Amino acid sequence: MDRRAFVTFIVAPCLLRPVVVRAQPSGKVFRIGLLLPWTEPDPADPVALESLRRGLLDLGWVEGRNLVIETRWAGGKPQRQRELAAELRALPVAVILTVGTTAIGAAREGAPGLPIVMISAGDPVGAGFAATLARPGGDLTGTSLAGEEVLTKQVELLSAAVPKLAKVTVLMNGANPVNGFFFDAMSSRAKLLGVRLDRIDVLAEGELDGAVARAKGGALVVVNDPMFFVRRTQIVELTLRSKVPSMFGQRDYVVAGGLMSYVSSVAWHWRTAASFVDKILKGAKPADLPIEQPTKYELAINLKSAKKIDIAIPQSLLQRADEIIQ
């Protein structure tokens, strides 16, 4: 999404279809914060921001009338994320929306006590953000990726795609506090499949080349993280150059040339986030709003990339795919 498209998201009303505007607190304009961990102007899939905007509109929140969205870009830097969260709290905003475990933790540290809507949190309970999914018990609620189940499924799908696969390298952001929990869950599943897992935690862009190179001769799972997403083209090119079969947690990687992705609907996460914002602005407490998890996941396969790395995807796996890129 370019800057002009994003500005349209922020300021333009929806003219494409009629919207039933529900009654909102009269006469009051609410200010909310959108803390994006990416580098402007490279946000998430445009579907994400459009889904949030449409979700808010459907619930009666019209930008410029009863809602103002303050957007901040953190450039993938945790310290900057904390600073921007504090800046949003000082404005003040009524609630902060943010994406991914690392950014959620930074927002919590930078804006203590402020309601936070998590979008695509990996494991909010394991990370200490919530007591339970049903009753978070603090200042955070939102959506979770059901990370443990998804990551173990990704290992399984890679094993099905690559005959006699013996080793899978797992690329993780070294700043993510739930890496150990996720890796242990993946390792348990990998053992049943006869696959050995190697874990690589990276903290900077300069470490990516060596990390992907270590996956040569096996396969690579890239754990969902904004730090990796903004460098998706680089990571994909490295996997193709080294002929490493790859699995990702976002479809954008497959569009960029990655082999496979297995992920829940981006639109669902952001539209559901709008419903959490609506409830909080109307007085609900995050502690009482159950964290929601997706129920549907989609498998995408890039056959062009499979040919580049000399992989023949089994027909049985192709039949399970929701999207095949030729």
HELIX and SHEET records of a PDB file:
HELIX    1   1 ARG A    3  VAL A   11  1                                   9    
HELIX    2   2 PRO A   46  ASP A   58  1                                  13    
HELIX    3   3 PRO A   78  ALA A   90  1                                  13    
HELIX    4   4 THR A  101  GLY A  110  1                                  10    
HELIX    5   5 GLY A  147  ALA A  161  1                                  15    
HELIX    6   6 ASN A  179  LEU A  193  1                                  15    
HELIX    7   7 GLU A  205  GLU A  207  5                                   3    
HELIX    8   8 LEU A  208  ALA A  213  1                                   6    
HELIX    9   9 PRO A  226  PHE A  229  1                                   4    
HELIX   10  10 ARG A  232  SER A  242  1                                  11    
HELIX   11  11 ARG A  251  VAL A  255  1                                   5    
HELIX   12  12 VAL A  266  LEU A  281  1                                  16    
HELIX   13  13 PRO A  286  ASP A  288  5                                   3    
HELIX   14  14 LEU A  303  LYS A  308  1                                   6    
HELIX   15  15 GLN A  315  ARG A  320  1                                   6    
SHEET    1   A 5 LEU A  67  TRP A  73  0                                        
SHEET    2   A 5 PHE A  30  LEU A  36  1                                        
SHEET    3   A 5 ILE A  96  VAL A  99  1                                        
SHEET    4   A 5 ILE A 116  ALA A 121  1                                        
SHEET    5   A 5 LEU A 140  SER A 144  1                                        
SHEET    1   B 7 ARG A 196  VAL A 202  0                                        
SHEET    2   B 7 LYS A 167  ASN A 173  1                                        
SHEET    3   B 7 ALA A 219  VAL A 222  1                                        
SHEET    4   B 7 SER A 246  PHE A 248  1                                        
SHEET    5   B 7 MET A 260  SER A 264  1                                        
SHEET    6   B 7 TYR A 297  ASN A 302 -1                                        
SHEET    7   B 7 GLU A 323  ILE A 325  1                                        
END                                                                             
